[in-house]
Amino acid sequence: MIVIEQVGPLATIQDLGRPGWFDSGVGPAGAADRGSLRLANRLVGNPEGHAAIEVLLGGFAMHAEEHVMLAVTGAAAAATVDGRPVGHASVLELEPGQGLRLDYASVGLRSYIAVRGGIDVPRTLGSRSRDTMSGLGPEPLTVGDRLPIGPSPHTIPVVDFAPVAELPADVVTVHAMLGPRDDWFTDAAALFDGLWSVSPDTDRIGARLDRRTGPPLTRKDTRELPTEGMALGSIQVPPSGQPVVFLADHPITGGYPVIAVVIDADVDAVAQARPGQPVRFVRTA
């Protein structure tokens, strides 16, 4: 077992989600930054999809009731074990009674704590992920929660440290493809002009953007759009003109036009962009 001592703004259990339930009105959810979850699991020898802890911003603390092996990836929040600084994206071990603490990250938004064996809470529709939009999955973590650890896998960790690129502290560059509703806008290419800023009104459902520099997005077609399917990374534009990039807990349908879709490889970068951070869209075919 591990015991939660502090959670900061939000801490949830996440794996790679529950795909395959769209026909029942349920989205996949899962880790907002899938690459960081996969890396944390690989570091401790888990299958990539094992459940881990997703920590928003930091301010998180826990202690172990048994010997555990873990790794912290994603936003580089300074980590300590019993007050001793430890490395980011490295293999750590806690003895019974020892504690891990994450300070608030200065760059990036979400950190991931994987424990060898995975967080072994009950599955809902095949996944241990918390979907903050539908309320499916385990409740967000609170102080005093005791989390069971699954059996250790047969694979053995092969590295002590993974060199990872630093998250950008300034402009986040995001590649996107126009469509399917770019023809509903006077100049859809304006999305790629100038800079946007991540709004404080951002969560696991989507990253809302404010115009920082450049022309606004204006619609030339003001008809009502029939509800249609929404993919991960869709850039939906409501009447306010503030684009929303849909993230892990996004709705599976929507009625506002999607001007473009972020390529899958860049969705994780959007999930790590902090409120106030500038974003530049680059058009790709």
WONOR-V41819 format. One record per residue. N is the residue number from 1. RES is the residue in one small letter. PHI is phi in degrees with one decimal (999 if undefined). OMEGA is omega as a letter, one per 40 degrees, with the letter a starting at -180 (none if undefined). Layout:
# WONOR-V41819
((N:RES:PHI:OMEGA) (N:RES:PHI:OMEGA))
This chain:
# WONOR-V41819
((1:m:999:i) (2:i:-117.9:a) (3:v:-120.6:a) (4:i:-84.8:a) (5:e:-109.0:a) (6:q:-157.5:a) (7:v:-120.8:a) (8:g:66.3:a) (9:p:-62.0:a) (10:l:-168.4:i) (11:a:-140.7:a) (12:t:-132.9:i) (13:i:-90.7:a) (14:q:-140.8:i) (15:d:-121.8:i) (16:l:-90.6:i) (17:g:93.9:a) (18:r:-123.4:i) (19:p:-66.3:i) (20:g:99.0:a) (21:w:-114.8:a) (22:f:-58.0:a) (23:d:-69.3:i) (24:s:-103.6:i) (25:g:81.9:a) (26:v:-116.0:i) (27:g:-81.9:a) (28:p:-75.9:a) (29:a:55.3:a) (30:g:90.1:a) (31:a:-57.2:i) (32:a:-68.6:i) (33:d:-110.2:a) (34:r:-67.7:i) (35:g:-62.7:a) (36:s:-69.2:i) (37:l:-63.3:a) (38:r:-59.9:a) (39:l:-63.6:i) (40:a:-58.4:i) (41:n:-65.8:i) (42:r:-61.8:a) (43:l:-60.2:a) (44:v:-98.8:i) (45:g:83.7:i) (46:n:-84.7:i) (47:p:-57.2:a) (48:e:-59.8:a) (49:g:-91.4:i) (50:h:-61.5:a) (51:a:-72.6:i) (52:a:-136.7:a) (53:i:-106.0:i) (54:e:-99.9:a) (55:v:-111.7:i) (56:l:-83.8:i) (57:l:71.1:a) (58:g:133.7:a) (59:g:67.8:a) (60:f:-113.6:i) (61:a:-147.0:i) (62:m:-152.9:i) (63:h:-135.1:a) (64:a:-99.5:i) (65:e:-99.0:i) (66:e:-149.2:i) (67:h:-64.7:i) (68:v:-135.4:i) (69:m:-111.0:a) (70:l:-146.7:i) (71:a:-146.4:i) (72:v:-118.9:a) (73:t:-132.1:i) (74:g:84.0:i) (75:a:-56.3:a) (76:a:-83.0:i) (77:a:-73.0:i) (78:a:-59.8:a) (79:a:-114.9:i) (80:t:-134.8:i) (81:v:-116.4:a) (82:d:50.7:i) (83:g:84.6:a) (84:r:-95.8:i) (85:p:-60.8:i) (86:v:-130.2:a) (87:g:-78.7:i) (88:h:-81.2:i) (89:a:54.5:i) (90:s:-129.1:a) (91:v:-82.8:a) (92:l:-119.0:i) (93:e:-131.0:i) (94:l:-114.5:i) (95:e:-88.9:i) (96:p:-52.5:i) (97:g:93.3:i) (98:q:-77.7:a) (99:g:-122.9:i) (100:l:-107.8:i) (101:r:-131.6:i) (102:l:-112.8:i) (103:d:-75.8:i) (104:y:-77.0:a) (105:a:-72.9:i) (106:s:-90.3:i) (107:v:-135.4:a) (108:g:85.2:a) (109:l:-120.3:a) (110:r:-131.2:i) (111:s:-107.8:a) (112:y:-128.5:i) (113:i:-115.2:i) (114:a:-103.2:i) (115:v:-115.3:i) (116:r:-56.4:a) (117:g:104.0:i) (118:g:79.9:i) (119:i:-77.8:a) (120:d:-101.6:i) (121:v:-90.3:a) (122:p:-62.0:i) (123:r:-85.7:i) (124:t:-122.5:a) (125:l:51.7:i) (126:g:84.7:a) (127:s:-136.4:i) (128:r:-98.2:a) (129:s:-75.7:i) (130:r:-87.1:i) (131:d:-99.9:a) (132:t:-71.4:i) (133:m:-82.5:a) (134:s:-89.8:a) (135:g:82.5:i) (136:l:-77.1:i) (137:g:88.7:a) (138:p:-62.5:i) (139:e:-63.8:i) (140:p:-53.0:a) (141:l:-69.3:i) (142:t:-132.1:i) (143:v:-59.4:i) (144:g:96.7:i) (145:d:-60.3:i) (146:r:-114.5:a) (147:l:-107.2:i) (148:p:-74.7:i) (149:i:-109.5:i) (150:g:-75.2:i) (151:p:-66.0:i) (152:s:-64.9:i) (153:p:-71.0:a) (154:h:-77.7:a) (155:t:-71.1:a) (156:i:-110.7:i) (157:p:-56.6:a) (158:v:-111.4:i) (159:v:-133.9:i) (160:d:-98.0:a) (161:f:-153.8:i) (162:a:-114.2:i) (163:p:-69.4:a) (164:v:-126.9:i) (165:a:-67.4:i) (166:e:-68.8:i) (167:l:-67.9:a) (168:p:-67.1:i) (169:a:-90.8:a) (170:d:-116.0:a) (171:v:-72.2:i) (172:v:-97.4:a) (173:t:-94.2:a) (174:v:-127.7:i) (175:h:-91.3:a) (176:a:-144.5:i) (177:m:-106.8:i) (178:l:-64.6:i) (179:g:107.2:e) (180:p:-88.6:a) (181:r:-115.0:i) (182:d:-64.2:a) (183:d:-75.1:i) (184:w:-85.9:a) (185:f:-116.2:i) (186:t:-58.8:i) (187:d:-146.0:a) (188:a:-63.2:a) (189:a:-65.0:i) (190:a:-61.0:i) (191:l:-55.4:a) (192:f:-93.7:i) (193:d:-93.0:i) (194:g:68.6:a) (195:l:-125.6:i) (196:w:-114.0:i) (197:s:-123.7:i) (198:v:-69.1:a) (199:s:-78.1:i) (200:p:-61.3:i) (201:d:-84.4:a) (202:t:-132.2:a) (203:d:-152.1:a) (204:r:-70.1:i) (205:i:-74.1:a) (206:g:-170.5:i) (207:a:-99.3:i) (208:r:-84.3:a) (209:l:-118.7:i) (210:d:-107.0:i) (211:r:-71.4:i) (212:r:-98.8:i) (213:t:-141.1:i) (214:g:108.4:a) (215:p:-75.9:i) (216:p:-75.9:i) (217:l:-93.4:a) (218:t:-123.5:i) (219:r:-88.8:i) (220:k:-99.1:i) (221:d:-111.1:a) (222:t:-103.4:i) (223:r:-65.2:i) (224:e:-73.6:i) (225:l:-94.9:i) (226:p:-58.5:i) (227:t:-57.2:i) (228:e:-140.3:a) (229:g:-65.7:i) (230:m:-121.4:i) (231:a:-99.1:i) (232:l:-56.2:a) (233:g:89.5:i) (234:s:-59.6:i) (235:i:-105.5:a) (236:q:-93.5:a) (237:v:-119.1:i) (238:p:-75.9:a) (239:p:-57.6:i) (240:s:-65.7:a) (241:g:82.1:i) (242:q:-88.9:a) (243:p:-63.8:i) (244:v:-124.4:i) (245:v:-90.9:a) (246:f:-73.5:a) (247:l:-111.1:a) (248:a:-55.7:a) (249:d:-99.3:a) (250:h:-65.3:i) (251:p:-66.4:a) (252:i:-87.4:i) (253:t:-134.6:i) (254:g:-163.4:a) (255:g:-116.6:i) (256:y:-102.0:a) (257:p:-68.2:i) (258:v:-95.5:a) (259:i:-77.9:a) (260:a:-164.1:i) (261:v:-132.8:i) (262:v:-68.7:i) (263:i:-63.6:a) (264:d:-55.9:a) (265:a:-65.0:a) (266:d:-105.0:i) (267:v:-63.1:i) (268:d:-60.0:a) (269:a:-64.2:i) (270:v:-64.7:a) (271:a:-64.8:i) (272:q:-96.9:a) (273:a:-74.8:a) (274:r:-91.2:i) (275:p:-52.7:a) (276:g:90.3:a) (277:q:-77.3:a) (278:p:-74.9:i) (279:v:-128.0:i) (280:r:-120.1:i) (281:f:-90.8:i) (282:v:-118.3:a) (283:r:-76.8:i) (284:t:-131.5:a) (285:a:-72.8:none))
